[in-house]
């Protein structure tokens, strides 16, 4: 069932990861999500745990991405991989701490 789910998931929203009770979303978490290669809309808000490879992982993992929302996430990286690997990307929201 999980395998079928990962092949068909097109939208993922993760909000308010800053609470102590929440599992931290980081680069390693993105690698786990990479099995969901059909994702077109990805929203991860208020995450402070991304490293230098976050956007590279997203670019390679989600080639069908059309919308990326990283509002209030701390990112210290470039967009070269996103630009190269995600030709369908129409909108990026990096407002806040990005």
N, C-alpha and C positions, 0 to 999 in steps of 0.2 A: 504494500500500500504506500509506504513512504517513497518508494522508488517512482511509482506512478505520479504521486503528488509532486515530486521534484521535477518531473518532466513536463508537467502541465502548469505550474505556478507562473503567473504573468505579472503579479503585483505583490510587493512586500512592503509593509509599513512597520517600522520599529520606532516608537516614541518614548521619550523620557527615560533614557538609559542612565541618567545620573543618580537615580535613587539607590540607596545602599542595598535594597532587597533585590534589585535587578542584576542579572548576569551581565557582565561587561561585554560589550560588542567591540571587537578589535580586528586587526588584520587576520588573525587566526579564525575568527568567526566568519569572516568573509570567504575564507577558503572552504569552510563547511557549506556555506550558502552557494558556492560555485556549482554545485550539482543541479541547481535550479536555473539552467542555462536559458530558459525561455522568458525570464523576467524582462518585462518591458518598462515597468515603473518601479523604481526603488526609492524609498523614503527612509532615511535614518536621521532622526533629530536628537540633538542634545547629547551626542556621544563625544567623549573626550579621550578615547583610547586608541585612535587610529595612528598608525605609524607611517613611515615614508612610502610604503608599498600599497596603501589602501586603494588609490585610484588605478594603479596598474592591475591589481587583482580584479577590480570591478570591470575594467576594460576587457580583459582577457576572458573573464567568466560570463559576462552578459553581453554578447555581441548584438543582441536585438534591442538593447536598451534605447528607449525613447525619452524618458524623463528621469532625471536624477535630482533628488532633494537631499541635501546635507545641511539643512538649516541648523545653525548653532553647533556645528561640529568643528573641531580643531583639525585642520589639514595643513600639512607642511609638504606639499608635493606639487608636481607639474601636471599638466593636462595632455601631455604628448600622447600617451597610450590611449586615453579616452578619445582624442581626436582621430587617431589612426584606426582603432578597433571598433568603434561604435558609430557607424555611418548614419544610423537612423536617429541619433540623438537630436532632439528638437529643443529641449529646455533643461537648464541646470539652475538650481537654486542653491547658492552658497551663502545666503545672508546670515548675519550674526557673526560668530567667532571665526569663520573660515579664513 
